[in-house]
């Protein structure tokens, strides 16, 4: 998708942040936090916390991968 005035943000991240969630879930969560005026770095922290495995045995290793996330905000504030 070409960048234009309709693009609010881009999320880049390693495979660890996509193990449990769809692209749409990530977008919905980021939008919700942006509407609440949560700082960008905190949005990333919050999302990465949701990706952590609560129980390694039960998730068969999912949520134990390395995770990194970059959120680029194109909105003009």
N, CA, C and O atoms as a CHARMM CRD file, in Angstrom:
* protein
*
  308
    1    1 UNK  N      0.84600  -1.17000   0.00000 PROA 1      0.00000
    2    1 UNK  CA     0.00000   0.00000   0.00000 PROA 1      0.00000
    3    1 UNK  C      0.89300   1.23500   0.00000 PROA 1      0.00000
    4    1 UNK  O      1.78500   1.34500   0.84100 PROA 1      0.00000
    5    2 UNK  N      0.67300   2.16300  -0.92000 PROA 2      0.00000
    6    2 UNK  CA     1.46700   3.39100  -0.91400 PROA 2      0.00000
    7    2 UNK  C      1.07500   4.28000   0.26700 PROA 2      0.00000
    8    2 UNK  O     -0.08300   4.31300   0.68200 PROA 2      0.00000
    9    3 UNK  N      2.05200   4.98600   0.78800 PROA 3      0.00000
   10    3 UNK  CA     1.76600   5.91500   1.88600 PROA 3      0.00000
   11    3 UNK  C      1.01300   7.12000   1.34300 PROA 3      0.00000
   12    3 UNK  O      1.35500   7.67000   0.29600 PROA 3      0.00000
   13    4 UNK  N     -0.00900   7.51200   2.07200 PROA 4      0.00000
   14    4 UNK  CA    -0.77600   8.70700   1.73400 PROA 4      0.00000
   15    4 UNK  C     -1.37300   9.26700   3.01900 PROA 4      0.00000
   16    4 UNK  O     -1.07400   8.77600   4.10700 PROA 4      0.00000
   17    5 UNK  N     -2.19800  10.27100   2.90300 PROA 5      0.00000
   18    5 UNK  CA    -2.76200  10.93500   4.08000 PROA 5      0.00000
   19    5 UNK  C     -3.68100  10.02500   4.89000 PROA 5      0.00000
   20    5 UNK  O     -4.00400  10.34700   6.03300 PROA 5      0.00000
   21    6 UNK  N     -4.10700   8.89900   4.32800 PROA 6      0.00000
   22    6 UNK  CA    -4.99700   7.97900   5.03300 PROA 6      0.00000
   23    6 UNK  C     -4.25700   7.00200   5.93300 PROA 6      0.00000
   24    6 UNK  O     -4.88600   6.31200   6.73500 PROA 6      0.00000
   25    7 UNK  N     -2.94900   6.93000   5.81800 PROA 7      0.00000
   26    7 UNK  CA    -2.15900   6.01000   6.64300 PROA 7      0.00000
   27    7 UNK  C     -1.82600   6.70600   7.96000 PROA 7      0.00000
   28    7 UNK  O     -1.14200   7.73000   7.97600 PROA 7      0.00000
   29    8 UNK  N     -2.31600   6.14300   9.06300 PROA 8      0.00000
   30    8 UNK  CA    -2.07100   6.72100  10.38500 PROA 8      0.00000
   31    8 UNK  C     -0.79500   6.19200  11.02500 PROA 8      0.00000
   32    8 UNK  O     -0.08700   6.93600  11.70300 PROA 8      0.00000
   33    9 UNK  N     -0.49800   4.91900  10.81500 PROA 9      0.00000
   34    9 UNK  CA     0.68500   4.32900  11.44000 PROA 9      0.00000
   35    9 UNK  C      1.09200   3.05800  10.71600 PROA 9      0.00000
   36    9 UNK  O      0.33300   2.49600   9.92600 PROA 9      0.00000
   37   10 UNK  N      2.30200   2.62500  11.00500 PROA 10     0.00000
   38   10 UNK  CA     2.82200   1.34400  10.53300 PROA 10     0.00000
   39   10 UNK  C      3.37300   0.60200  11.74400 PROA 10     0.00000
   40   10 UNK  O      4.05100   1.18400  12.59100 PROA 10     0.00000
   41   11 UNK  N      3.07400  -0.67700  11.81000 PROA 11     0.00000
   42   11 UNK  CA     3.64400  -1.54500  12.84200 PROA 11     0.00000
   43   11 UNK  C      4.61500  -2.49800  12.15900 PROA 11     0.00000
   44   11 UNK  O      4.26100  -3.19300  11.20600 PROA 11     0.00000
   45   12 UNK  N      5.83400  -2.51800  12.65900 PROA 12     0.00000
   46   12 UNK  CA     6.82100  -3.48900  12.20300 PROA 12     0.00000
   47   12 UNK  C      7.23100  -4.31100  13.41400 PROA 12     0.00000
   48   12 UNK  O      7.41300  -3.77800  14.50900 PROA 12     0.00000
   49   13 UNK  N      7.37200  -5.59700  13.21000 PROA 13     0.00000
   50   13 UNK  CA     7.77500  -6.41800  14.32700 PROA 13     0.00000
   51   13 UNK  C      8.23700  -7.79100  13.86900 PROA 13     0.00000
   52   13 UNK  O      7.93200  -8.23500  12.76200 PROA 13     0.00000
   53   14 UNK  N      8.96900  -8.44100  14.73200 PROA 14     0.00000
   54   14 UNK  CA     9.44900  -9.78100  14.41000 PROA 14     0.00000
   55   14 UNK  C      8.31500 -10.78900  14.58800 PROA 14     0.00000
   56   14 UNK  O      7.23700 -10.44500  15.07400 PROA 14     0.00000
   57   15 UNK  N      8.56600 -12.01500  14.19600 PROA 15     0.00000
   58   15 UNK  CA     7.51700 -13.02900  14.19500 PROA 15     0.00000
   59   15 UNK  C      6.93000 -13.30400  15.57000 PROA 15     0.00000
   60   15 UNK  O      5.80100 -13.78500  15.67000 PROA 15     0.00000
   61   16 UNK  N      7.66200 -13.01400  16.61800 PROA 16     0.00000
   62   16 UNK  CA     7.16400 -13.27100  17.97200 PROA 16     0.00000
   63   16 UNK  C      5.89700 -12.51000  18.31300 PROA 16     0.00000
   64   16 UNK  O      5.11500 -12.97900  19.13900 PROA 16     0.00000
   65   17 UNK  N      5.66400 -11.34600  17.70600 PROA 17     0.00000
   66   17 UNK  CA     4.45500 -10.59100  18.04700 PROA 17     0.00000
   67   17 UNK  C      3.24900 -11.01500  17.22300 PROA 17     0.00000
   68   17 UNK  O      2.13900 -10.54800  17.47800 PROA 17     0.00000
   69   18 UNK  N      3.43700 -11.88200  16.25000 PROA 18     0.00000
   70   18 UNK  CA     2.33500 -12.32700  15.39400 PROA 18     0.00000
   71   18 UNK  C      1.90100 -13.76000  15.71600 PROA 18     0.00000
   72   18 UNK  O      1.03000 -14.29400  15.03100 PROA 18     0.00000
   73   19 UNK  N      2.47400 -14.38800  16.72200 PROA 19     0.00000
   74   19 UNK  CA     2.15200 -15.78800  17.01700 PROA 19     0.00000
   75   19 UNK  C      0.71300 -15.99700  17.48000 PROA 19     0.00000
   76   19 UNK  O      0.09300 -16.99900  17.12300 PROA 19     0.00000
   77   20 UNK  N      0.18000 -15.08200  18.25800 PROA 20     0.00000
   78   20 UNK  CA    -1.15300 -15.25300  18.83900 PROA 20     0.00000
   79   20 UNK  C     -2.20800 -14.34200  18.22900 PROA 20     0.00000
   80   20 UNK  O     -3.40200 -14.57000  18.42500 PROA 20     0.00000
   81   21 UNK  N     -1.79100 -13.31100  17.49200 PROA 21     0.00000
   82   21 UNK  CA    -2.72900 -12.27600  17.07100 PROA 21     0.00000
   83   21 UNK  C     -2.68200 -12.03500  15.56100 PROA 21     0.00000
   84   21 UNK  O     -1.65200 -12.22200  14.91400 PROA 21     0.00000
   85   22 UNK  N     -3.81900 -11.61800  15.02700 PROA 22     0.00000
   86   22 UNK  CA    -3.90400 -11.29400  13.60600 PROA 22     0.00000
   87   22 UNK  C     -3.45900  -9.84500  13.38400 PROA 22     0.00000
   88   22 UNK  O     -3.34200  -9.06600  14.33000 PROA 22     0.00000
   89   23 UNK  N     -3.21800  -9.50500  12.13500 PROA 23     0.00000
   90   23 UNK  CA    -2.89500  -8.11800  11.79200 PROA 23     0.00000
   91   23 UNK  C     -4.00100  -7.18400  12.27400 PROA 23     0.00000
   92   23 UNK  O     -3.72400  -6.11700  12.82200 PROA 23     0.00000
   93   24 UNK  N     -5.26200  -7.59100  12.06600 PROA 24     0.00000
   94   24 UNK  CA    -6.37900  -6.73800  12.45400 PROA 24     0.00000
   95   24 UNK  C     -6.42900  -6.52000  13.96000 PROA 24     0.00000
   96   24 UNK  O     -6.74700  -5.42000  14.41200 PROA 24     0.00000
   97   25 UNK  N     -6.12200  -7.54400  14.74000 PROA 25     0.00000
   98   25 UNK  CA    -6.09100  -7.38600  16.19600 PROA 25     0.00000
   99   25 UNK  C     -5.03400  -6.37700  16.62000 PROA 25     0.00000
  100   25 UNK  O     -5.26200  -5.57200  17.52400 PROA 25     0.00000
  101   26 UNK  N     -3.88500  -6.42100  15.96900 PROA 26     0.00000
  102   26 UNK  CA    -2.82200  -5.46000  16.28100 PROA 26     0.00000
  103   26 UNK  C     -3.29100  -4.04400  15.94600 PROA 26     0.00000
  104   26 UNK  O     -3.14800  -3.13000  16.75800 PROA 26     0.00000
  105   27 UNK  N     -3.84700  -3.86800  14.75600 PROA 27     0.00000
  106   27 UNK  CA    -4.31600  -2.53900  14.32100 PROA 27     0.00000
  107   27 UNK  C     -5.40000  -2.02600  15.25500 PROA 27     0.00000
  108   27 UNK  O     -5.35300  -0.87100  15.67700 PROA 27     0.00000
  109   28 UNK  N     -6.36800  -2.85900  15.58300 PROA 28     0.00000
  110   28 UNK  CA    -7.45500  -2.43700  16.47600 PROA 28     0.00000
  111   28 UNK  C     -6.91800  -2.01400  17.83200 PROA 28     0.00000
  112   28 UNK  O     -7.35300  -1.00800  18.39400 PROA 28     0.00000
  113   29 UNK  N     -5.97300  -2.78200  18.35500 PROA 29     0.00000
  114   29 UNK  CA    -5.40300  -2.46300  19.65900 PROA 29     0.00000
  115   29 UNK  C     -4.62300  -1.15500  19.62300 PROA 29     0.00000
  116   29 UNK  O     -4.74800  -0.33400  20.53200 PROA 29     0.00000
  117   30 UNK  N     -3.81900  -0.95200  18.58100 PROA 30     0.00000
  118   30 UNK  CA    -3.04800   0.28800  18.46800 PROA 30     0.00000
  119   30 UNK  C     -3.99300   1.48700  18.35500 PROA 30     0.00000
  120   30 UNK  O     -3.79300   2.49500  19.03400 PROA 30     0.00000
  121   31 UNK  N     -5.02100   1.38900  17.50400 PROA 31     0.00000
  122   31 UNK  CA    -5.98300   2.48700  17.36900 PROA 31     0.00000
  123   31 UNK  C     -6.65600   2.80800  18.69300 PROA 31     0.00000
  124   31 UNK  O     -6.79400   3.97500  19.06000 PROA 31     0.00000
  125   32 UNK  N     -7.07600   1.76600  19.41300 PROA 32     0.00000
  126   32 UNK  CA    -7.74300   1.98200  20.69500 PROA 32     0.00000
  127   32 UNK  C     -6.83900   2.73300  21.66800 PROA 32     0.00000
  128   32 UNK  O     -7.27900   3.66000  22.34900 PROA 32     0.00000
  129   33 UNK  N     -5.57800   2.32800  21.72800 PROA 33     0.00000
  130   33 UNK  CA    -4.65400   2.99100  22.65000 PROA 33     0.00000
  131   33 UNK  C     -4.32600   4.41700  22.18900 PROA 33     0.00000
  132   33 UNK  O     -4.15800   5.31500  23.01400 PROA 33     0.00000
  133   34 UNK  N     -4.23500   4.62100  20.87000 PROA 34     0.00000
  134   34 UNK  CA    -3.99100   5.97700  20.36300 PROA 34     0.00000
  135   34 UNK  C     -5.15100   6.90400  20.71300 PROA 34     0.00000
  136   34 UNK  O     -4.93800   8.06900  21.04900 PROA 34     0.00000
  137   35 UNK  N     -6.36800   6.39200  20.63600 PROA 35     0.00000
  138   35 UNK  CA    -7.53700   7.20300  20.99200 PROA 35     0.00000
  139   35 UNK  C     -7.51300   7.58300  22.46700 PROA 35     0.00000
  140   35 UNK  O     -8.01200   8.64300  22.84600 PROA 35     0.00000
  141   36 UNK  N     -6.93900   6.72900  23.29000 PROA 36     0.00000
  142   36 UNK  CA    -6.80100   7.00900  24.72800 PROA 36     0.00000
  143   36 UNK  C     -5.58400   7.88900  25.02200 PROA 36     0.00000
  144   36 UNK  O     -5.30300   8.20900  26.17700 PROA 36     0.00000
  145   37 UNK  N     -4.86700   8.27600  23.96600 PROA 37     0.00000
  146   37 UNK  CA    -3.68700   9.14600  24.07400 PROA 37     0.00000
  147   37 UNK  C     -2.52800   8.48700  24.82300 PROA 37     0.00000
  148   37 UNK  O     -1.75900   9.15500  25.51400 PROA 37     0.00000
  149   38 UNK  N     -2.41800   7.16100  24.67400 PROA 38     0.00000
  150   38 UNK  CA    -1.29400   6.42400  25.25800 PROA 38     0.00000
  151   38 UNK  C     -0.05600   6.72400  24.42500 PROA 38     0.00000
  152   38 UNK  O     -0.11800   6.74100  23.19600 PROA 38     0.00000
  153   39 UNK  N      1.06300   6.96000  25.09200 PROA 39     0.00000
  154   39 UNK  CA     2.31500   7.24900  24.38200 PROA 39     0.00000
  155   39 UNK  C      2.73600   6.05100  23.53500 PROA 39     0.00000
  156   39 UNK  O      2.46800   4.90100  23.88100 PROA 39     0.00000
  157   40 UNK  N      3.40400   6.34700  22.41100 PROA 40     0.00000
  158   40 UNK  CA     3.79300   5.31400  21.45200 PROA 40     0.00000
  159   40 UNK  C      4.63500   4.21900  22.10400 PROA 40     0.00000
  160   40 UNK  O      4.39000   3.03400  21.88000 PROA 40     0.00000
  161   41 UNK  N      5.61700   4.60400  22.90100 PROA 41     0.00000
  162   41 UNK  CA     6.46100   3.57800  23.52500 PROA 41     0.00000
  163   41 UNK  C      5.65800   2.69400  24.47200 PROA 41     0.00000
  164   41 UNK  O      5.94800   1.50400  24.59900 PROA 41     0.00000
  165   42 UNK  N      4.66800   3.25000  25.12900 PROA 42     0.00000
  166   42 UNK  CA     3.82800   2.47600  26.04300 PROA 42     0.00000
  167   42 UNK  C      2.89300   1.54700  25.27100 PROA 42     0.00000
  168   42 UNK  O      2.59600   0.44500  25.73200 PROA 42     0.00000
  169   43 UNK  N      2.42500   1.98800  24.09000 PROA 43     0.00000
  170   43 UNK  CA     1.60400   1.11500  23.24800 PROA 43     0.00000
  171   43 UNK  C      2.39200  -0.13700  22.88900 PROA 43     0.00000
  172   43 UNK  O      1.86300  -1.24700  22.95200 PROA 43     0.00000
  173   44 UNK  N      3.64600   0.03700  22.51700 PROA 44     0.00000
  174   44 UNK  CA     4.50600  -1.11100  22.19300 PROA 44     0.00000
  175   44 UNK  C      4.70100  -1.99300  23.42200 PROA 44     0.00000
  176   44 UNK  O      4.57700  -3.21500  23.33500 PROA 44     0.00000
  177   45 UNK  N      5.00300  -1.38600  24.55900 PROA 45     0.00000
  178   45 UNK  CA     5.17700  -2.16200  25.79800 PROA 45     0.00000
  179   45 UNK  C      3.92400  -2.98100  26.10600 PROA 45     0.00000
  180   45 UNK  O      4.00400  -4.17100  26.40800 PROA 45     0.00000
  181   46 UNK  N      2.77000  -2.32400  26.02500 PROA 46     0.00000
  182   46 UNK  CA     1.50400  -2.99500  26.32800 PROA 46     0.00000
  183   46 UNK  C      1.26300  -4.16900  25.38400 PROA 46     0.00000
  184   46 UNK  O      0.85400  -5.24700  25.81300 PROA 46     0.00000
  185   47 UNK  N      1.52000  -3.94800  24.08800 PROA 47     0.00000
  186   47 UNK  CA     1.28000  -5.01300  23.12500 PROA 47     0.00000
  187   47 UNK  C      2.22400  -6.19400  23.35100 PROA 47     0.00000
  188   47 UNK  O      1.80200  -7.35000  23.31300 PROA 47     0.00000
  189   48 UNK  N      3.49500  -5.89800  23.58600 PROA 48     0.00000
  190   48 UNK  CA     4.45900  -6.97400  23.81700 PROA 48     0.00000
  191   48 UNK  C      4.08100  -7.78200  25.05200 PROA 48     0.00000
  192   48 UNK  O      4.28000  -8.99700  25.08200 PROA 48     0.00000
  193   49 UNK  N      3.53600  -7.11800  26.07200 PROA 49     0.00000
  194   49 UNK  CA     3.08700  -7.83500  27.26500 PROA 49     0.00000
  195   49 UNK  C      1.96900  -8.82500  26.93600 PROA 49     0.00000
  196   49 UNK  O      1.90200  -9.90100  27.53100 PROA 49     0.00000
  197   50 UNK  N      1.08300  -8.46600  25.98600 PROA 50     0.00000
  198   50 UNK  CA    -0.00200  -9.38300  25.62300 PROA 50     0.00000
  199   50 UNK  C      0.51000 -10.60200  24.85800 PROA 50     0.00000
  200   50 UNK  O     -0.17700 -11.61900  24.77200 PROA 50     0.00000
  201   51 UNK  N      1.70400 -10.49800  24.31000 PROA 51     0.00000
  202   51 UNK  CA     2.26800 -11.59700  23.51500 PROA 51     0.00000
  203   51 UNK  C      3.03000 -12.60700  24.35800 PROA 51     0.00000
  204   51 UNK  O      3.34400 -13.69500  23.87500 PROA 51     0.00000
  205   52 UNK  N      3.33100 -12.27600  25.59900 PROA 52     0.00000
  206   52 UNK  CA     4.09100 -13.19200  26.45700 PROA 52     0.00000
  207   52 UNK  C      3.25400 -14.40100  26.84400 PROA 52     0.00000
  208   52 UNK  O      2.06200 -14.28400  27.12800 PROA 52     0.00000
  209   53 UNK  N      3.88100 -15.53400  26.85000 PROA 53     0.00000
  210   53 UNK  CA     3.19700 -16.76500  27.22500 PROA 53     0.00000
  211   53 UNK  C      2.92800 -16.78600  28.72700 PROA 53     0.00000
  212   53 UNK  O      3.84500 -16.58000  29.52200 PROA 53     0.00000
  213   54 UNK  N      1.67900 -17.03500  29.12500 PROA 54     0.00000
  214   54 UNK  CA     1.39100 -17.15300  30.55300 PROA 54     0.00000
  215   54 UNK  C      1.83700 -18.51000  31.11600 PROA 54     0.00000
  216   54 UNK  O      2.02200 -18.66900  32.32200 PROA 54     0.00000
  217   55 UNK  N      2.00400 -19.48100  30.20900 PROA 55     0.00000
  218   55 UNK  CA     2.36600 -20.82300  30.63300 PROA 55     0.00000
  219   55 UNK  C      3.05800 -21.51900  29.46200 PROA 55     0.00000
  220   55 UNK  O      2.40400 -21.91200  28.49600 PROA 55     0.00000
  221   56 UNK  N      4.35400 -21.66600  29.54600 PROA 56     0.00000
  222   56 UNK  CA     5.14900 -22.21500  28.43300 PROA 56     0.00000
  223   56 UNK  C      4.68600 -23.61400  28.05100 PROA 56     0.00000
  224   56 UNK  O      4.63400 -23.93400  26.86300 PROA 56     0.00000
  225   57 UNK  N      4.35600 -24.43700  29.00300 PROA 57     0.00000
  226   57 UNK  CA     3.93200 -25.80400  28.72000 PROA 57     0.00000
  227   57 UNK  C      2.60800 -25.81900  27.96800 PROA 57     0.00000
  228   57 UNK  O      2.45200 -26.55600  26.99500 PROA 57     0.00000
  229   58 UNK  N      1.67200 -25.01900  28.40900 PROA 58     0.00000
  230   58 UNK  CA     0.34200 -24.99800  27.79700 PROA 58     0.00000
  231   58 UNK  C      0.36800 -24.42500  26.38500 PROA 58     0.00000
  232   58 UNK  O     -0.38700 -24.87800  25.52500 PROA 58     0.00000
  233   59 UNK  N      1.22500 -23.43500  26.13000 PROA 59     0.00000
  234   59 UNK  CA     1.26900 -22.79700  24.80800 PROA 59     0.00000
  235   59 UNK  C      2.27900 -23.46100  23.87800 PROA 59     0.00000
  236   59 UNK  O      2.47500 -23.01100  22.74900 PROA 59     0.00000
  237   60 UNK  N      2.90900 -24.51300  24.34300 PROA 60     0.00000
  238   60 UNK  CA     3.89200 -25.26500  23.54400 PROA 60     0.00000
  239   60 UNK  C      4.97500 -24.36000  22.96700 PROA 60     0.00000
  240   60 UNK  O      5.38500 -24.52400  21.81800 PROA 60     0.00000
  241   61 UNK  N      5.43300 -23.41200  23.76400 PROA 61     0.00000
  242   61 UNK  CA     6.53500 -22.54400  23.36400 PROA 61     0.00000
  243   61 UNK  C      6.11900 -21.23900  22.73600 PROA 61     0.00000
  244   61 UNK  O      6.93600 -20.32300  22.64000 PROA 61     0.00000
  245   62 UNK  N      4.86100 -21.11700  22.29900 PROA 62     0.00000
  246   62 UNK  CA     4.41800 -19.83500  21.72900 PROA 62     0.00000
  247   62 UNK  C      4.41300 -18.78300  22.82900 PROA 62     0.00000
  248   62 UNK  O      4.01100 -19.05400  23.96000 PROA 62     0.00000
  249   63 UNK  N      4.86100 -17.58900  22.48800 PROA 63     0.00000
  250   63 UNK  CA     4.95600 -16.51900  23.47500 PROA 63     0.00000
  251   63 UNK  C      6.28200 -16.50400  24.19700 PROA 63     0.00000
  252   63 UNK  O      6.48000 -15.73200  25.13500 PROA 63     0.00000
  253   64 UNK  N      7.19600 -17.36100  23.76000 PROA 64     0.00000
  254   64 UNK  CA     8.52900 -17.41400  24.36800 PROA 64     0.00000
  255   64 UNK  C      9.60100 -16.96900  23.38500 PROA 64     0.00000
  256   64 UNK  O     10.78400 -16.93900  23.72400 PROA 64     0.00000
  257   65 UNK  N      9.19800 -16.63000  22.18900 PROA 65     0.00000
  258   65 UNK  CA    10.10700 -16.18900  21.13900 PROA 65     0.00000
  259   65 UNK  C     10.60700 -14.77800  21.46900 PROA 65     0.00000
  260   65 UNK  O     10.01500 -14.07800  22.29000 PROA 65     0.00000
  261   66 UNK  N     11.69400 -14.37400  20.82600 PROA 66     0.00000
  262   66 UNK  CA    12.12500 -12.99100  20.99700 PROA 66     0.00000
  263   66 UNK  C     11.07900 -12.09000  20.34200 PROA 66     0.00000
  264   66 UNK  O     10.44500 -12.48000  19.36100 PROA 66     0.00000
  265   67 UNK  N     10.90100 -10.89800  20.88100 PROA 67     0.00000
  266   67 UNK  CA     9.88700  -9.99300  20.36600 PROA 67     0.00000
  267   67 UNK  C     10.43400  -8.57900  20.28500 PROA 67     0.00000
  268   67 UNK  O     11.03600  -8.06900  21.23000 PROA 67     0.00000
  269   68 UNK  N     10.21200  -7.96300  19.14600 PROA 68     0.00000
  270   68 UNK  CA    10.52500  -6.54500  18.99900 PROA 68     0.00000
  271   68 UNK  C      9.42500  -5.92800  18.14900 PROA 68     0.00000
  272   68 UNK  O      8.84000  -6.58300  17.28600 PROA 68     0.00000
  273   69 UNK  N      9.15800  -4.65600  18.41200 PROA 69     0.00000
  274   69 UNK  CA     8.07600  -3.95700  17.72600 PROA 69     0.00000
  275   69 UNK  C      8.46400  -2.50900  17.53000 PROA 69     0.00000
  276   69 UNK  O      8.98400  -1.85900  18.43700 PROA 69     0.00000
  277   70 UNK  N      8.20200  -2.01100  16.32800 PROA 70     0.00000
  278   70 UNK  CA     8.41000  -0.59200  16.02100 PROA 70     0.00000
  279   70 UNK  C      7.07000  -0.06400  15.54700 PROA 70     0.00000
  280   70 UNK  O      6.44300  -0.64300  14.65900 PROA 70     0.00000
  281   71 UNK  N      6.63700   1.03000  16.13800 PROA 71     0.00000
  282   71 UNK  CA     5.38100   1.66900  15.76200 PROA 71     0.00000
  283   71 UNK  C      5.70700   3.06400  15.26700 PROA 71     0.00000
  284   71 UNK  O      6.21900   3.89500  16.01600 PROA 71     0.00000
  285   72 UNK  N      5.40600   3.31700  13.99600 PROA 72     0.00000
  286   72 UNK  CA     5.66700   4.63300  13.40000 PROA 72     0.00000
  287   72 UNK  C      4.34700   5.35700  13.25000 PROA 72     0.00000
  288   72 UNK  O      3.44800   4.87800  12.55900 PROA 72     0.00000
  289   73 UNK  N      4.22300   6.50600  13.89100 PROA 73     0.00000
  290   73 UNK  CA     2.99700   7.29200  13.91000 PROA 73     0.00000
  291   73 UNK  C      3.09100   8.40900  12.87700 PROA 73     0.00000
  292   73 UNK  O      3.96300   9.27200  12.97600 PROA 73     0.00000
  293   74 UNK  N      2.19900   8.40000  11.88500 PROA 74     0.00000
  294   74 UNK  CA     2.19000   9.42100  10.84600 PROA 74     0.00000
  295   74 UNK  C      1.14700  10.50900  11.10400 PROA 74     0.00000
  296   74 UNK  O      1.03600  11.45900  10.33000 PROA 74     0.00000
  297   75 UNK  N      0.39100  10.37200  12.18100 PROA 75     0.00000
  298   75 UNK  CA    -0.63700  11.37800  12.44200 PROA 75     0.00000
  299   75 UNK  C      0.00700  12.71100  12.80400 PROA 75     0.00000
  300   75 UNK  O      1.07400  12.75900  13.41500 PROA 75     0.00000
  301   76 UNK  N     -0.64600  13.75800  12.42500 PROA 76     0.00000
  302   76 UNK  CA    -0.17000  15.10500  12.80000 PROA 76     0.00000
  303   76 UNK  C     -0.92900  15.52500  14.04500 PROA 76     0.00000
  304   76 UNK  O     -2.15700  15.60100  14.04200 PROA 76     0.00000
  305   77 UNK  N     -0.19000  15.79600  15.10300 PROA 77     0.00000
  306   77 UNK  CA    -0.84600  16.17100  16.33700 PROA 77     0.00000
  307   77 UNK  C     -0.47400  17.57000  16.74900 PROA 77     0.00000
  308   77 UNK  O     -0.94200  18.05600  17.77900 PROA 77     0.00000
